[in-house]
Amino acid sequence: MSEHHIASFIVRCRRKYLSAIVSDIQHMQGAEIHEQDPMGKITVTVKGDTHTVISNIAEQVRNMAHVVDVAAVYHKYVPHSKDGKG
């Protein structure tokens, strides 16, 4: 049985570094930016095959220089059987 995870996060960063942080997140496999505001708030969706993938990406973002906070908003787990049906 395989699984699929999707999660969303609000990332807050120092606004002076918003462009650089957005660029770094956009280059992360499985991460997608949906919205950003000039005050340094970024809405990110992360997809992966395990909860560990989601956690690792969130931790990588959290450890970026000038990131102030990463807050989980949503997480969904979808198990798939071997025949590909949920």
C-alpha positions in Angstrom: 0.0 0.0 0.0 1.3 3.5 -0.9 0.2 6.8 0.5 0.0 10.4 -0.5 0.2 13.5 1.7 -0.6 17.1 1.1 -0.1 19.9 3.6 -0.2 23.7 3.6 1.8 26.1 5.6 2.0 29.8 6.3 5.6 30.9 6.2 6.5 34.3 7.7 9.8 35.9 6.8 11.5 39.2 7.1 10.0 41.1 4.2 13.4 42.4 3.0 14.3 38.8 2.1 10.9 37.7 0.7 12.0 37.4 -3.0 15.0 35.2 -2.0 13.0 32.9 0.2 10.2 32.6 -2.4 12.8 31.6 -4.9 14.4 29.0 -2.6 11.0 27.5 -1.8 10.0 27.4 -5.5 13.1 25.3 -6.2 12.1 22.6 -3.6 10.7 19.5 -5.1 7.1 19.0 -3.9 6.6 22.6 -2.7 4.4 25.2 -4.4 3.7 28.8 -3.5 0.2 29.9 -3.8 0.3 33.4 -2.4 2.7 36.0 -0.9 2.2 39.4 0.5 4.8 42.2 0.7 4.8 42.0 4.5 6.6 38.6 4.3 3.7 36.1 4.5 3.9 33.1 2.1 1.3 30.4 1.6 2.9 27.1 0.6 1.5 23.7 -0.3 3.7 20.6 0.0 3.0 17.2 -1.6 4.8 14.0 -0.9 4.6 10.2 -0.6 5.2 10.1 3.2 4.6 12.3 6.2 8.4 12.4 6.5 8.7 14.2 3.2 6.3 16.8 4.4 8.1 17.2 7.7 11.5 17.4 6.0 10.4 20.2 3.7 8.8 22.1 6.5 11.9 21.8 8.5 14.1 22.9 5.6 12.0 26.1 5.2 12.0 26.7 9.0 15.8 26.5 9.0 16.2 29.1 6.1 17.9 32.3 7.1 15.4 35.1 7.7 12.4 32.8 8.1 10.6 33.8 11.3 7.9 31.1 11.5 6.4 28.2 9.7 2.8 27.3 10.8 1.0 24.2 9.6 -2.5 24.9 8.4 -3.7 21.7 6.8 -2.6 18.1 6.3 -4.4 15.3 4.5 -3.3 11.7 4.2 -4.7 9.5 1.4 -3.8 5.8 1.5 -3.7 4.0 -1.8 -4.1 0.3 -2.3 -1.8 -1.6 -4.6 -4.3 -1.3 -7.4 -4.1 2.5 -7.2 -7.5 3.0 -5.7 -7.9 5.1 -2.6 
